Amino acid sequence: MASRIMHFAIANELQKQVNIKDPQRFCLGILLPDAYVHSIQAATDSHLKYTVADGQKKTYRLQWFRETYAQQLQNDDLYLGYYLHLIQDMVFRRFVYDMHNWDPYPQGNIERLHNDYKLLNDYLVKQYTLCNTLRVPDDVHKEALFSIYPFDLPQLQTDFAADFEPYCEGEIFFFTHKMADEYIAMATQHCIAEMQALQAGGFTFDEEQWAWDKNPPKKLLKDLLRKGR
């Protein structure tokens, strides 16, 4: 999934191109699905993940979110931001797995990718003129979104502040500056199209069409078996 700073950069680009009434609530919503409580199954619950295609694929419950929070999606940028985070992660999966053939299975690759994220933060902050404007209202825990997941907002604030601090350990392994810019531009345009569709009473993202394989592709399975993993 995309990093916090990538999500935040997309939020920043969206504010330049479309009318966002409440930027602070919008940006909080964009980041909220990643406010993990590390003691519980984070991404599955906060991203509304479930299986389709007889359990062979995974996706996010976009339709459920649209129906459950239909009024809020039209009137509250917190909920719109949350929904668009899910869209951005779907685009990210297609971008890295299908367009750039990302292979997460070799030992250490996930950690190397996460280190790429940290190395990219300084570039993205400068490239998209970002600053830490994250604000958490005192009563936000009363929002209906908190029935989905018990978000750890203090930890989110701590982690997000750290994203703006200098980091220079190691070198870029896979996710380059160019890839980050391409992904942000692509996700921004998908979000704009979805926002326009929502305003017209429709949608562009079908959760099953954007579903991804639950199990590794056959080629990866063969490689894993050959290597004895």
Secondary structure, DSSP 8 states (H G I E B T S, - for coil): ---HHHHHHHHHHHHHHS--S-HHHHHHHHHGGG---TTS-HHHHHTTEEEETTTTEEEE-HHHHHHHTHHHHHH-HHHHHHHHHHHHHHHHHIIIIIIS-----STTHHHHHHHHHHHHHHHHHHHTT--------TTGGGSGGGGT----HHHHHHHHHHTTS----S---S--HHHHHHHHHHHHHHHHHHHHHHHTT--S--TTTT-EESS--HHHHHHHHHTT-
